[in-house]
Amino acid sequence: MKKHWYILAVMTTVIFTSCNKDEEITEETNELKVLEYCPAPGQFINEGFNCQTMEEANAYAEQRFKQKNYVSLGSFGGYITVKMPKEIKNRKGYDFGIIGNPFDGSSEPGIVWVSEDANGNGKADDVWYELKGSDNPTRDYSVTYFRPDEIGDIPWEDSEGEKGVIKYLSQYHAQMYYPNWIEEDSYTLTGSMLEPRTVLEGGKWKNQSFGKGYADNWGSDMAKDDNGNYRYNQFDLDDAIDSNGNSVKLDRIHFVKVQSAILKNVESIGEVSTEVLGFKAF
Protein backbone atom coordinates (compact mmCIF):
# COMPACT_ATOMS: atom_id res chain seq x y z
CA MET A 1 0.00 0.00 0.00
CA LYS A 2 1.21 3.55 -0.64
CA LYS A 3 2.55 5.17 2.51
CA HIS A 4 4.45 8.17 3.78
CA TRP A 5 7.80 6.72 4.84
CA TYR A 6 9.41 7.69 8.11
CA ILE A 7 13.18 7.40 8.57
CA LEU A 8 13.94 5.38 11.69
CA ALA A 9 16.97 4.16 13.61
CA VAL A 10 17.96 0.50 13.26
CA MET A 11 19.52 -1.32 16.20
CA THR A 12 22.40 1.01 16.87
CA THR A 13 23.63 2.77 19.99
CA VAL A 14 20.36 3.58 21.73
CA ILE A 15 18.86 3.21 25.19
CA PHE A 16 15.10 2.81 25.66
CA THR A 17 13.22 3.22 28.92
CA SER A 18 9.67 2.37 27.84
CA CYS A 19 9.94 -1.40 27.46
CA ASN A 20 8.69 -2.54 30.87
CA LYS A 21 11.95 -4.25 31.82
CA ASP A 22 13.67 -4.75 35.17
CA GLU A 23 17.01 -4.10 33.47
CA GLU A 24 18.05 -1.16 31.36
CA ILE A 25 18.55 -1.90 27.70
CA THR A 26 22.24 -1.88 26.96
CA GLU A 27 24.23 -0.67 24.00
CA GLU A 28 24.37 -3.14 21.12
CA THR A 29 26.93 -2.95 18.35
CA ASN A 30 26.66 -6.34 16.61
CA GLU A 31 24.88 -6.31 13.27
CA LEU A 32 21.61 -7.86 12.23
CA LYS A 33 21.92 -10.72 9.73
CA VAL A 34 19.24 -11.31 7.08
CA LEU A 35 18.95 -15.05 6.41
CA GLU A 36 16.07 -15.06 3.93
CA TYR A 37 14.11 -12.32 2.21
CA CYS A 38 11.17 -13.97 0.45
CA PRO A 39 8.36 -11.46 -0.16
CA ALA A 40 5.06 -12.15 -1.83
CA PRO A 41 4.36 -10.14 -5.00
CA GLY A 42 3.62 -6.50 -4.34
CA GLN A 43 3.95 -3.01 -5.73
CA PHE A 44 7.26 -2.30 -3.93
CA ILE A 45 8.94 -5.55 -5.00
CA ASN A 46 11.78 -5.07 -7.55
CA GLU A 47 11.32 -1.30 -7.39
CA GLY A 48 14.74 0.31 -7.67
CA PHE A 49 16.62 -2.98 -7.30
CA ASN A 50 17.18 -6.04 -9.46
CA CYS A 51 18.20 -9.02 -7.34
CA GLN A 52 18.66 -12.30 -9.20
CA THR A 53 19.46 -14.64 -6.30
CA MET A 54 18.37 -15.06 -2.69
CA GLU A 55 21.88 -14.06 -1.59
CA GLU A 56 21.54 -10.76 -3.47
CA ALA A 57 18.08 -10.21 -2.01
CA ASN A 58 19.36 -10.82 1.53
CA ALA A 59 22.22 -8.39 0.99
CA TYR A 60 19.76 -5.82 -0.39
CA ALA A 61 17.56 -6.13 2.72
CA GLU A 62 20.54 -5.79 5.06
CA GLN A 63 21.67 -2.67 3.24
CA ARG A 64 18.20 -1.17 3.46
CA PHE A 65 18.18 -1.66 7.23
CA LYS A 66 21.61 -0.03 7.50
CA GLN A 67 20.27 2.90 5.51
CA LYS A 68 17.33 3.14 7.98
CA ASN A 69 14.90 2.36 5.19
CA TYR A 70 12.00 -0.05 4.71
CA VAL A 71 11.80 -3.56 3.28
CA SER A 72 8.40 -4.56 1.90
CA LEU A 73 7.10 -8.10 2.41
CA GLY A 74 4.43 -7.82 -0.26
CA SER A 75 1.06 -9.52 -0.03
CA PHE A 76 0.05 -12.40 2.27
CA GLY A 77 2.77 -14.83 3.25
CA GLY A 78 5.79 -12.74 2.26
CA TYR A 79 8.45 -12.94 4.96
CA ILE A 80 11.89 -11.95 6.13
CA THR A 81 14.00 -14.07 8.50
CA VAL A 82 16.80 -12.51 10.53
CA LYS A 83 19.37 -13.53 13.09
CA MET A 84 19.27 -11.02 15.92
CA PRO A 85 22.49 -9.21 16.86
CA LYS A 86 22.49 -10.96 20.21
CA GLU A 87 20.62 -13.68 22.06
CA ILE A 88 17.18 -12.44 23.12
CA LYS A 89 16.43 -13.58 26.66
CA ASN A 90 12.94 -14.02 28.07
CA ARG A 91 12.70 -11.43 30.80
CA LYS A 92 9.82 -9.66 32.49
CA GLY A 93 7.80 -7.66 29.99
CA TYR A 94 8.72 -7.07 26.38
CA ASP A 95 11.85 -8.73 24.97
CA PHE A 96 12.43 -7.15 21.54
CA GLY A 97 10.93 -4.70 19.08
CA ILE A 98 10.24 -4.50 15.35
CA ILE A 99 10.26 -1.16 13.58
CA GLY A 100 7.48 -0.75 11.04
CA ASN A 101 5.71 2.14 9.37
CA PRO A 102 2.19 2.15 10.79
CA PHE A 103 0.12 5.23 11.30
CA ASP A 104 -3.46 5.73 12.34
CA GLY A 105 -5.59 4.41 9.50
CA SER A 106 -2.81 2.41 7.88
CA SER A 107 -1.88 -0.78 9.72
CA GLU A 108 -0.52 -3.64 7.61
CA PRO A 109 0.11 -6.30 10.26
CA GLY A 110 2.74 -8.98 10.10
CA ILE A 111 2.69 -12.16 12.15
CA VAL A 112 5.90 -12.61 14.17
CA TRP A 113 7.65 -15.96 14.60
CA VAL A 114 10.66 -16.82 16.76
CA SER A 115 13.12 -19.69 16.95
CA GLU A 116 15.89 -20.86 19.23
CA ASP A 117 19.32 -22.03 18.13
CA ALA A 118 19.03 -25.38 19.90
CA ASN A 119 21.43 -27.01 17.44
CA GLY A 120 24.03 -24.33 18.09
CA ASN A 121 24.83 -24.09 14.37
CA GLY A 122 23.74 -20.49 13.84
CA LYS A 123 21.11 -21.56 11.29
CA ALA A 124 17.37 -21.02 11.51
CA ASP A 125 16.59 -24.74 11.18
CA ASP A 126 14.89 -25.33 14.54
CA VAL A 127 11.16 -25.24 15.35
CA TRP A 128 9.43 -21.91 14.73
CA TYR A 129 6.90 -20.60 17.25
CA GLU A 130 4.26 -18.00 16.49
CA LEU A 131 3.88 -15.11 18.92
CA LYS A 132 0.18 -14.94 19.66
CA GLY A 133 -1.46 -11.59 19.02
CA SER A 134 -4.83 -10.18 19.97
CA ASP A 135 -6.71 -11.87 17.10
CA ASN A 136 -7.29 -15.52 16.26
CA PRO A 137 -5.85 -16.09 12.75
CA THR A 138 -6.51 -18.84 10.28
CA ARG A 139 -3.40 -21.00 10.62
CA ASP A 140 -1.74 -23.15 7.95
CA TYR A 141 -3.29 -20.96 5.26
CA SER A 142 -1.49 -21.03 1.89
CA VAL A 143 -1.43 -18.84 -1.21
CA THR A 144 0.25 -19.77 -4.48
CA TYR A 145 1.39 -16.88 -6.69
CA PHE A 146 1.93 -17.27 -10.45
CA ARG A 147 4.38 -15.37 -12.64
CA PRO A 148 2.52 -13.61 -15.47
CA ASP A 149 3.73 -13.84 -19.07
CA GLU A 150 4.31 -10.08 -19.04
CA ILE A 151 4.25 -7.24 -16.53
CA GLY A 152 0.74 -7.00 -15.12
CA ASP A 153 -1.60 -8.50 -12.53
CA ILE A 154 -0.20 -11.38 -10.46
CA PRO A 155 -2.67 -14.30 -10.29
CA TRP A 156 -3.02 -16.25 -7.05
CA GLU A 157 -4.92 -19.25 -5.72
CA ASP A 158 -5.30 -20.10 -2.06
CA SER A 159 -5.59 -23.34 -0.09
CA GLU A 160 -9.37 -22.94 0.07
CA GLY A 161 -9.77 -22.87 -3.71
CA GLU A 162 -10.29 -19.12 -4.00
CA LYS A 163 -8.61 -17.17 -6.81
CA GLY A 164 -7.69 -13.55 -7.36
CA VAL A 165 -4.93 -11.18 -8.47
CA ILE A 166 -2.45 -8.75 -7.00
CA LYS A 167 -3.53 -5.74 -9.05
CA TYR A 168 -0.92 -4.04 -11.21
CA LEU A 169 -1.00 -0.28 -10.55
CA SER A 170 1.14 1.20 -13.29
CA GLN A 171 0.24 4.75 -12.22
CA TYR A 172 2.24 4.16 -9.02
CA HIS A 173 4.77 1.41 -9.76
CA ALA A 174 5.64 0.23 -13.27
CA GLN A 175 7.97 -2.72 -12.57
CA MET A 176 7.17 -6.43 -12.36
CA TYR A 177 5.64 -7.27 -8.94
CA TYR A 178 6.76 -10.93 -8.96
CA PRO A 179 10.19 -11.19 -7.21
CA ASN A 180 12.95 -11.42 -9.81
CA TRP A 181 15.00 -13.82 -7.68
CA ILE A 182 12.24 -16.45 -7.45
CA GLU A 183 13.26 -18.81 -10.25
CA GLU A 184 10.06 -20.88 -10.29
CA ASP A 185 7.02 -19.74 -12.27
CA SER A 186 4.92 -20.18 -9.14
CA TYR A 187 5.59 -20.40 -5.42
CA THR A 188 3.50 -21.11 -2.35
CA LEU A 189 3.65 -19.22 0.95
CA THR A 190 2.04 -20.64 4.09
CA GLY A 191 1.35 -18.92 7.38
CA SER A 192 -1.28 -17.48 9.70
CA MET A 193 -3.84 -15.25 8.01
CA LEU A 194 -5.68 -12.38 9.70
CA GLU A 195 -9.02 -11.13 8.44
CA PRO A 196 -8.51 -7.72 6.79
CA ARG A 197 -9.78 -4.56 8.42
CA THR A 198 -9.79 -2.50 5.25
CA VAL A 199 -12.74 -0.11 5.16
CA LEU A 200 -13.94 2.82 3.08
CA GLU A 201 -14.46 5.89 5.25
CA GLY A 202 -15.22 9.35 3.95
CA GLY A 203 -14.29 8.33 0.44
CA LYS A 204 -10.85 7.06 1.54
CA TRP A 205 -9.65 3.50 2.07
CA LYS A 206 -8.18 2.77 5.49
CA ASN A 207 -6.49 -0.25 7.02
CA GLN A 208 -7.73 -0.21 10.58
CA SER A 209 -5.46 -1.25 13.43
CA PHE A 210 -5.35 -4.52 15.38
CA GLY A 211 -5.02 -4.79 19.15
CA LYS A 212 -1.45 -5.95 19.69
CA GLY A 213 1.12 -8.59 18.84
CA TYR A 214 1.82 -7.67 15.21
CA ALA A 215 4.54 -5.81 13.32
CA ASP A 216 3.70 -2.68 11.33
CA ASN A 217 0.50 -2.21 13.34
CA TRP A 218 -0.85 0.88 15.11
CA GLY A 219 -1.46 -1.18 18.25
CA SER A 220 -1.37 -0.89 22.01
CA ASP A 221 2.13 -2.43 22.10
CA MET A 222 3.75 0.47 20.28
CA ALA A 223 6.65 2.30 21.93
CA LYS A 224 7.99 5.81 21.42
CA ASP A 225 11.37 7.00 20.24
CA ASP A 226 13.36 9.74 21.92
CA ASN A 227 11.32 12.38 20.11
CA GLY A 228 8.07 11.11 21.60
CA ASN A 229 6.77 9.59 18.37
CA TYR A 230 5.33 6.08 18.01
CA ARG A 231 7.76 4.04 16.01
CA TYR A 232 7.90 0.31 16.82
CA ASN A 233 5.91 -2.64 18.14
CA GLN A 234 7.12 -4.63 21.15
CA PHE A 235 7.02 -8.40 21.62
CA ASP A 236 7.06 -10.78 24.57
CA LEU A 237 8.44 -14.31 24.32
CA ASP A 238 5.81 -15.41 26.84
CA ASP A 239 3.31 -15.16 23.95
CA ALA A 240 4.96 -18.04 22.05
CA ILE A 241 2.66 -20.87 20.96
CA ASP A 242 3.23 -24.13 19.09
CA SER A 243 1.47 -25.33 15.93
CA ASN A 244 -1.48 -26.53 18.04
CA GLY A 245 -1.92 -23.14 19.69
CA ASN A 246 -0.51 -24.29 23.03
CA SER A 247 1.71 -21.97 25.06
CA VAL A 248 5.44 -22.70 24.93
CA LYS A 249 8.06 -21.69 27.46
CA LEU A 250 11.06 -20.12 25.72
CA ASP A 251 14.07 -18.99 27.73
CA ARG A 252 15.77 -17.36 24.76
CA ILE A 253 15.69 -17.03 20.99
CA HIS A 254 18.13 -16.08 18.25
CA PHE A 255 15.95 -15.84 15.12
CA VAL A 256 12.91 -13.74 14.22
CA LYS A 257 10.65 -14.00 11.19
CA VAL A 258 8.03 -11.44 10.15
CA GLN A 259 5.34 -12.55 7.70
CA SER A 260 2.61 -10.53 5.97
CA ALA A 261 -0.72 -11.62 7.43
CA ILE A 262 -3.37 -10.05 5.18
CA LEU A 263 -4.65 -11.08 1.75
CA LYS A 264 -6.48 -7.99 0.58
CA ASN A 265 -6.21 -5.94 -2.58
CA VAL A 266 -7.95 -2.62 -3.24
CA GLU A 267 -7.48 -1.34 -6.77
CA SER A 268 -6.90 2.25 -5.69
CA ILE A 269 -4.24 1.49 -3.05
CA GLY A 270 -2.91 -1.97 -3.89
CA GLU A 271 -2.21 -4.93 -1.64
CA VAL A 272 -1.91 -4.82 2.15
CA SER A 273 1.83 -5.36 2.62
CA THR A 274 3.79 -5.43 5.86
CA GLU A 275 6.84 -3.16 5.86
CA VAL A 276 9.83 -3.59 8.18
CA LEU A 277 12.51 -1.00 8.88
CA GLY A 278 14.52 -2.82 11.51
CA PHE A 279 14.68 -4.85 14.70
CA LYS A 280 15.56 -3.86 18.27
CA ALA A 281 17.26 -6.21 20.69
CA PHE A 282 16.33 -5.25 24.25
C-alpha positions as CSV (number, residue, x, y, z in Angstrom):
1,M,0.0,0.0,0.0
2,K,1.2,3.6,-0.6
3,K,2.6,5.2,2.5
4,H,4.5,8.2,3.8
5,W,7.8,6.7,4.8
6,Y,9.4,7.7,8.1
7,I,13.2,7.4,8.6
8,L,13.9,5.4,11.7
9,A,17.0,4.2,13.6
10,V,18.0,0.5,13.3
11,M,19.5,-1.3,16.2
12,T,22.4,1.0,16.9
13,T,23.6,2.8,20.0
14,V,20.4,3.6,21.7
15,I,18.9,3.2,25.2
16,F,15.1,2.8,25.7
17,T,13.2,3.2,28.9
18,S,9.7,2.4,27.8
19,C,9.9,-1.4,27.5
20,N,8.7,-2.5,30.9
21,K,11.9,-4.3,31.8
22,D,13.7,-4.7,35.2
23,E,17.0,-4.1,33.5
24,E,18.0,-1.2,31.4
25,I,18.6,-1.9,27.7
26,T,22.2,-1.9,27.0
27,E,24.2,-0.7,24.0
28,E,24.4,-3.1,21.1
29,T,26.9,-3.0,18.3
30,N,26.7,-6.3,16.6
31,E,24.9,-6.3,13.3
32,L,21.6,-7.9,12.2
33,K,21.9,-10.7,9.7
34,V,19.2,-11.3,7.1
35,L,18.9,-15.0,6.4
36,E,16.1,-15.1,3.9
37,Y,14.1,-12.3,2.2
38,C,11.2,-14.0,0.5
39,P,8.4,-11.5,-0.2
40,A,5.1,-12.1,-1.8
41,P,4.4,-10.1,-5.0
42,G,3.6,-6.5,-4.3
43,Q,3.9,-3.0,-5.7
44,F,7.3,-2.3,-3.9
45,I,8.9,-5.6,-5.0
46,N,11.8,-5.1,-7.5
47,E,11.3,-1.3,-7.4
48,G,14.7,0.3,-7.7
49,F,16.6,-3.0,-7.3
50,N,17.2,-6.0,-9.5
51,C,18.2,-9.0,-7.3
52,Q,18.7,-12.3,-9.2
53,T,19.5,-14.6,-6.3
54,M,18.4,-15.1,-2.7
55,E,21.9,-14.1,-1.6
56,E,21.5,-10.8,-3.5
57,A,18.1,-10.2,-2.0
58,N,19.4,-10.8,1.5
59,A,22.2,-8.4,1.0
60,Y,19.8,-5.8,-0.4
61,A,17.6,-6.1,2.7
62,E,20.5,-5.8,5.1
63,Q,21.7,-2.7,3.2
64,R,18.2,-1.2,3.5
65,F,18.2,-1.7,7.2
66,K,21.6,0.0,7.5
67,Q,20.3,2.9,5.5
68,K,17.3,3.1,8.0
69,N,14.9,2.4,5.2
70,Y,12.0,0.0,4.7
71,V,11.8,-3.6,3.3
72,S,8.4,-4.6,1.9
73,L,7.1,-8.1,2.4
74,G,4.4,-7.8,-0.3
75,S,1.1,-9.5,0.0
76,F,0.0,-12.4,2.3
77,G,2.8,-14.8,3.2
78,G,5.8,-12.7,2.3
79,Y,8.4,-12.9,5.0
80,I,11.9,-12.0,6.1
81,T,14.0,-14.1,8.5
82,V,16.8,-12.5,10.5
83,K,19.4,-13.5,13.1
84,M,19.3,-11.0,15.9
85,P,22.5,-9.2,16.9
86,K,22.5,-11.0,20.2
87,E,20.6,-13.7,22.1
88,I,17.2,-12.4,23.1
89,K,16.4,-13.6,26.7
90,N,12.9,-14.0,28.1
91,R,12.7,-11.4,30.8
92,K,9.8,-9.7,32.5
93,G,7.8,-7.7,30.0
94,Y,8.7,-7.1,26.4
95,D,11.8,-8.7,25.0
96,F,12.4,-7.2,21.5
97,G,10.9,-4.7,19.1
98,I,10.2,-4.5,15.3
99,I,10.3,-1.2,13.6
100,G,7.5,-0.7,11.0
101,N,5.7,2.1,9.4
102,P,2.2,2.1,10.8
103,F,0.1,5.2,11.3
104,D,-3.5,5.7,12.3
105,G,-5.6,4.4,9.5
106,S,-2.8,2.4,7.9
107,S,-1.9,-0.8,9.7
108,E,-0.5,-3.6,7.6
109,P,0.1,-6.3,10.3
110,G,2.7,-9.0,10.1
111,I,2.7,-12.2,12.2
112,V,5.9,-12.6,14.2
113,W,7.6,-16.0,14.6
114,V,10.7,-16.8,16.8
115,S,13.1,-19.7,17.0
116,E,15.9,-20.9,19.2
117,D,19.3,-22.0,18.1
118,A,19.0,-25.4,19.9
119,N,21.4,-27.0,17.4
120,G,24.0,-24.3,18.1
121,N,24.8,-24.1,14.4
122,G,23.7,-20.5,13.8
123,K,21.1,-21.6,11.3
124,A,17.4,-21.0,11.5
125,D,16.6,-24.7,11.2
126,D,14.9,-25.3,14.5
127,V,11.2,-25.2,15.4
128,W,9.4,-21.9,14.7
129,Y,6.9,-20.6,17.3
130,E,4.3,-18.0,16.5
131,L,3.9,-15.1,18.9
132,K,0.2,-14.9,19.7
133,G,-1.5,-11.6,19.0
134,S,-4.8,-10.2,20.0
135,D,-6.7,-11.9,17.1
136,N,-7.3,-15.5,16.3
137,P,-5.9,-16.1,12.8
138,T,-6.5,-18.8,10.3
139,R,-3.4,-21.0,10.6
140,D,-1.7,-23.2,8.0
141,Y,-3.3,-21.0,5.3
142,S,-1.5,-21.0,1.9
143,V,-1.4,-18.8,-1.2
144,T,0.3,-19.8,-4.5
145,Y,1.4,-16.9,-6.7
146,F,1.9,-17.3,-10.4
147,R,4.4,-15.4,-12.6
148,P,2.5,-13.6,-15.5
149,D,3.7,-13.8,-19.1
150,E,4.3,-10.1,-19.0
151,I,4.2,-7.2,-16.5
152,G,0.7,-7.0,-15.1
153,D,-1.6,-8.5,-12.5
154,I,-0.2,-11.4,-10.5
155,P,-2.7,-14.3,-10.3
156,W,-3.0,-16.3,-7.1
157,E,-4.9,-19.3,-5.7
158,D,-5.3,-20.1,-2.1
159,S,-5.6,-23.3,-0.1
160,E,-9.4,-22.9,0.1
161,G,-9.8,-22.9,-3.7
162,E,-10.3,-19.1,-4.0
163,K,-8.6,-17.2,-6.8
164,G,-7.7,-13.6,-7.4
165,V,-4.9,-11.2,-8.5
166,I,-2.5,-8.7,-7.0
167,K,-3.5,-5.7,-9.1
168,Y,-0.9,-4.0,-11.2
169,L,-1.0,-0.3,-10.5
170,S,1.1,1.2,-13.3
171,Q,0.2,4.7,-12.2
172,Y,2.2,4.2,-9.0
173,H,4.8,1.4,-9.8
174,A,5.6,0.2,-13.3
175,Q,8.0,-2.7,-12.6
176,M,7.2,-6.4,-12.4
177,Y,5.6,-7.3,-8.9
178,Y,6.8,-10.9,-9.0
179,P,10.2,-11.2,-7.2
180,N,13.0,-11.4,-9.8
181,W,15.0,-13.8,-7.7
182,I,12.2,-16.4,-7.5
183,E,13.3,-18.8,-10.2
184,E,10.1,-20.9,-10.3
185,D,7.0,-19.7,-12.3
186,S,4.9,-20.2,-9.1
187,Y,5.6,-20.4,-5.4
188,T,3.5,-21.1,-2.4
189,L,3.6,-19.2,0.9
190,T,2.0,-20.6,4.1
191,G,1.3,-18.9,7.4
192,S,-1.3,-17.5,9.7
193,M,-3.8,-15.3,8.0
194,L,-5.7,-12.4,9.7
195,E,-9.0,-11.1,8.4
196,P,-8.5,-7.7,6.8
197,R,-9.8,-4.6,8.4
198,T,-9.8,-2.5,5.3
199,V,-12.7,-0.1,5.2
200,L,-13.9,2.8,3.1
201,E,-14.5,5.9,5.3
202,G,-15.2,9.4,4.0
203,G,-14.3,8.3,0.4
204,K,-10.8,7.1,1.5
205,W,-9.7,3.5,2.1
206,K,-8.2,2.8,5.5
207,N,-6.5,-0.3,7.0
208,Q,-7.7,-0.2,10.6
209,S,-5.5,-1.3,13.4
210,F,-5.3,-4.5,15.4
211,G,-5.0,-4.8,19.1
212,K,-1.5,-5.9,19.7
213,G,1.1,-8.6,18.8
214,Y,1.8,-7.7,15.2
215,A,4.5,-5.8,13.3
216,D,3.7,-2.7,11.3
217,N,0.5,-2.2,13.3
218,W,-0.9,0.9,15.1
219,G,-1.5,-1.2,18.2
220,S,-1.4,-0.9,22.0
221,D,2.1,-2.4,22.1
222,M,3.8,0.5,20.3
223,A,6.7,2.3,21.9
224,K,8.0,5.8,21.4
225,D,11.4,7.0,20.2
226,D,13.4,9.7,21.9
227,N,11.3,12.4,20.1
228,G,8.1,11.1,21.6
229,N,6.8,9.6,18.4
230,Y,5.3,6.1,18.0
231,R,7.8,4.0,16.0
232,Y,7.9,0.3,16.8
233,N,5.9,-2.6,18.1
234,Q,7.1,-4.6,21.2
235,F,7.0,-8.4,21.6
236,D,7.1,-10.8,24.6
237,L,8.4,-14.3,24.3
238,D,5.8,-15.4,26.8
239,D,3.3,-15.2,24.0
240,A,5.0,-18.0,22.0
241,I,2.7,-20.9,21.0
242,D,3.2,-24.1,19.1
243,S,1.5,-25.3,15.9
244,N,-1.5,-26.5,18.0
245,G,-1.9,-23.1,19.7
246,N,-0.5,-24.3,23.0
247,S,1.7,-22.0,25.1
248,V,5.4,-22.7,24.9
249,K,8.1,-21.7,27.5
250,L,11.1,-20.1,25.7
251,D,14.1,-19.0,27.7
252,R,15.8,-17.4,24.8
253,I,15.7,-17.0,21.0
254,H,18.1,-16.1,18.2
255,F,16.0,-15.8,15.1
256,V,12.9,-13.7,14.2
257,K,10.6,-14.0,11.2
258,V,8.0,-11.4,10.2
259,Q,5.3,-12.5,7.7
260,S,2.6,-10.5,6.0
261,A,-0.7,-11.6,7.4
262,I,-3.4,-10.0,5.2
263,L,-4.7,-11.1,1.8
264,K,-6.5,-8.0,0.6
265,N,-6.2,-5.9,-2.6
266,V,-7.9,-2.6,-3.2
267,E,-7.5,-1.3,-6.8
268,S,-6.9,2.3,-5.7
269,I,-4.2,1.5,-3.1
270,G,-2.9,-2.0,-3.9
271,E,-2.2,-4.9,-1.6
272,V,-1.9,-4.8,2.2
273,S,1.8,-5.4,2.6
274,T,3.8,-5.4,5.9
275,E,6.8,-3.2,5.9
276,V,9.8,-3.6,8.2
277,L,12.5,-1.0,8.9
278,G,14.5,-2.8,11.5
279,F,14.7,-4.8,14.7
280,K,15.6,-3.9,18.3
281,A,17.3,-6.2,20.7
282,F,16.3,-5.3,24.3
